[in-house]
Amino acid sequence: MGISQGLFKSSDGTTLFYEVQGEGKPLVFCYGLTCRREHWHHQVAHFSKKYQIITFDYRGHHNSSRPSNDQHLTLDWCAQDLVDLFRHLQLKETVVLGHSLGVSILSKFIPKLQENIKGAVFICGSVTNPFEHMFHSNRMSRVHSLTSLINDQAPTLMAYLWQKFTEKNRLSYLMTSRLGFNASTAQEQDVLNYIEGVNRTPFSIFHSLISDYARYDGRSALKDVSCPTLILAGEEDHITPYSLQEEMAELIPLGQLVKIPGGSHNAHMDYPEKVNLSIDAFLNDLDFK
C-alpha cells in the first residue's frame, strides 16, 4: 500500500502539507488543535484497507507553514484550507471526519462544498466556546483570560512557559492520560504522541486558534450541515461533555448520536475498535463502498 505526500498552496498563499494512502473512495481526516496526523493511526490502519485516506496538517501545525498574516489563524481560514485541499486533489464524493477542533472546522467547511460531501463523522467535538463547559464548569475561561493577558504583555515569557508546561515528563503524562484519555485503556504511545504534538505547536498558534474557537457559536449553522452525520461521543469526555454532543445531534438535520461507553475526549484512541465499527456501520448505511 503506497503512501504519497505533497504540498499545496491555500487561498492566502500558505503552504499546507497532506498525505494520501490506500485506494478507494476518499475519507478526509481532520484532527484536533495542536494534535498530529498520527492521532488517527488506529483509524488509518483500519480504513486504508478499503478507502483512500487523506490526512493533512493545519496552517501553523507541523509540516504546514504559518500564514504570513497572523489574522488568518482562524477557523474560517482552516475551513477554506479544506476547500483548497479538495480542489487540489479534485475530491468529489467524500466522507469527512473530525475530532475536537476538527468538528468546528467541518461545521464551517461542509456548507461550502455540500455537493462533494457524502457524509460526516464528528468525534468528541463542539461548535461553541470550549471553555464554557470544559471539566463541567466555566473556570477554564478565567485561565484563558489570564494566559491571554500574559501573552499580550510578555509573549516571550508565555512561549517559554508553554514549552515548559507541555514538555514530556511524568507529571504531564499523568495529567494528560487522566484528563484527556481513559487512562486504563489508552496506549501509552498515544498519550505521548499527544503531548509531543502540543509541545511542538508554538503557543501563538494555539492561542490564536483557541481564541477564535472561543468566539464561535455554530449552533445556528448546524442546520446547514445537510449530509448524514454520525456524532461519536465519549461517555466520560471532560473536555466536550456528552450533553454538547446530544445538542449537536438534535440540531443537525440528519444527525445520529452514538455513545462510546467509558470513552474520553480521545475516544477514538481509547476504544479504536468500537469507534471503527461504528464508522464502518455508518459508511455501510451510506452505501459508501
Secondary structure, 3 states (H helix, E strand, C coil): CCEEEEEEECCCCCEEEEEEECCCCEEEEECCCCCCHHHHHHHHHHHCCCCEEEEECCCCCCCCCCCCCHHHCCHHHHHHHHHHHHHHHCCCCEEEEEECHHHHHHHHHHHHHHHHEEEEEEECCCCCCHHHCHHHCCHHHHHHHHHHHHHHHCHHHHHHHHHHHCCCCHHHHHHHHHHCCCCCCCCHHHHHHHHHHHHHCCHHHHHHHHHHHHCCCCCHHHHHCCCCEEEEEECCCCCCCHHHHHHHHHHCCCEEEEEECCCCCCHHHHCHHHHHHHHHHHHHHCCCC
